[in-house]
Amino acid sequence: MVSMKVKSEVSVEDYFRALQESDIKLEYHFGEIVAMAGVQPNHARIHSKIFITLGQCLEAKDCAIMGSDLLVKAGTCGNFYFPDLVIVCKKEEYEMAPSGLKALTNPEIIIEILSDTTESFDRTFKFDCYKTIPGFRKYVLVHTKKKKMEILTRISSVEWLSHTYEDSEHEIDLEGCTLMLDEIYSRVDF
């Protein structure tokens, strides 16, 4: 997703008021409201493939996968984001704003599909905030310009183990569900 700043130094309450009145997704990043633009075809295809591939498998394991319309509170940073995909295997927990809008507070796995405009932000600022979420244990970064997936797994409060997958034949295990790069990138043009 492409983003652009639309307003500076606002309170969380003002953010939720703006979000409730908005026709577009708005994220909250350290006092700024950021409007989220639509996605490109590669992003949409990859998102759909992952959602479909993991959906049934995770359902059988009593886990839920939710798409990019779900707002997530990014731990102690106090920021609010719309990740591309979120997986929760425990009971979902939400923080409710005075306006009645809810934000998930306990994602266990977050999947971000990278673009040229979001990659740096997703790898740094967002990841640093996601790390402050108790129970957050895997961060999956999926490229749109080449067949490549990175999975960062929490080892301890300060250590993350990184696995990079680029081999089309490699089976990627995510919560006991199998992803194949060739399937995820089916009909994606590079």
N, C-alpha and C positions, 0 to 999 in steps of 0.2 A: 504494500500500500504506500502511496505517496502522501506526505503530510505537508501542511503549511500552517504557520502560526497565525491565529486570528485574534487573540486577545492576550494581554499580559497581566500578571500579578492579580489573580482572582482567588477567592476563597473556594474551598471544596463545596460549600453550600451554593455559591454562584455557579460553579461548574455543573452541579447536578440540576440546577434550575435551567441552565442553558441546554444541557443534554436532553432534558425532558421536552423542551420546546423545539429542538432541532430535528430536521429531516435527514441529517447526515450524522455519521459517527463522530464523536468528539472525545479525545483523550485528554487526560489531565497530567501534566508533567511539570512538577516543581513550580506551581503557581501559574502555569500557562495553559490555556485551552488550545488544543491542536486539532484541526479538522482533518479527517482521514478521507483521502480520495479513493476512488474505485481501483480495481485491480486489472492487470493485463491478462490476456488469455492464458499464458503459461501458468501464471499464479493460480487462476481459477481452475484449470485442469488438474494441477498438482493437488490443490486443496481438495477437490472432489474425489480424486483417486484415494488419497489418504483417508478421508472421512469414510468412504464406502468400504475400503479394505479393512480398516480397524473397527468400524462400527459394530458389525455382527460378532466379531471375535471378542471384543471387549464386553459387549452385552452379555455374552455367555459367561464371562468372568465376573459379572456383577460390577462392572465399571461403566462409566459414562464418558463418551467423547462429545464435546460440544464445539460448535463452530464459532466464527468470528463475530457473531452478534452478542456474545456473552461478555459482559464487562467484568474485569478482574481487578481487585485491589492489590497493588504490588507491595505487599508487606509493610515494613516500617517506613518505607520511602513516602508512603501516603499518596502515591501516584495511582492513576487508574488507566488501564489499557484494554484494548480489544485484541488479544492474541488471535492468531489464525485458527488454532485448535487447542483445546484444553482437555486433559484427561484427569478424571477423579475416580478413585476406587474406594474411597471412604464415603461417609455421609457428607453430602455437599453442605458447605457453610457459607452464609451470605451476610454481608453488612448491608443494612437498609438505610438509605438516605431519607431525610425528612420528607422528600417528595414521593417516597414509596419505591423508587428505583432500587434494584439490588445489584451488588457486586460480589462475585465469588471471592472468598478469602483463602480457600484451601486447595488450589490446583496442585496436583502432584507432578504432572508432566505438561509442559508447554511446548507447542510446536509453532515456530515462526517460519514462514516462507519468505525467503530473502529477495529483495530487488536492489537495483543499484542505489536507489534513494534511501532504502531503509536498513541495508546491511550493517553499516557502521553503528547506527543507533541501536539496532537489535542486539548486536554483539557486546556493546559496552553499557550504555545507560540502562537499557531495559533489563539486560542480564543482571547487572549489579542490583537493581531493585528486586527482580524476581528472586534473587538469592536470599533476600530477607523474609521470604514467605516460609513460615514453618511448614515442614512436610513437602516442600518443593524439592524434587529429587532428580528430574531429568529435563534437559533443555535440548530440543531437537531443532536444528537449523537445516532448512531444505533450500537448495539453490534453484534458481530459475533459468540460469544461463548455461548450465551444464549438469550432467548427471552426478550429483554429489549431495550426500546427506551427512551431517555431523551430529553426533549424540554426545552430550556432556552429562555425565552422571556424577551426582554428589557422592564423595567418598567420606568427607567430614565437613565440619563447618567452614573450613578454609581450603579444602582440596576438591577438585573436580577432575574426573578422568574423561579424556576426549577420545572418541573413536570416529574416524572419517571413513565413509563408504563411497567408493567410486566404481567398483567392479559391478557390472550389470548382473553377473551371475550370483553375487553374494546375497545370502538371505540375512535380513536385518530383523533381529528379535526385539520387539517392543511390547513388554508386558505379556510375553507368551504368544504374541501375535506376530505373524511373519509379513514383512514388507519386502518386495523385490523392486529394485530400482527400475528395471525395464517396465514393470507394471505401473509404477508411480509416474514415470515419464512417458507413458504411452500417449502419442499424438501431441507431444510437446515439441515445438520447433525451436532449435537453437540457432 
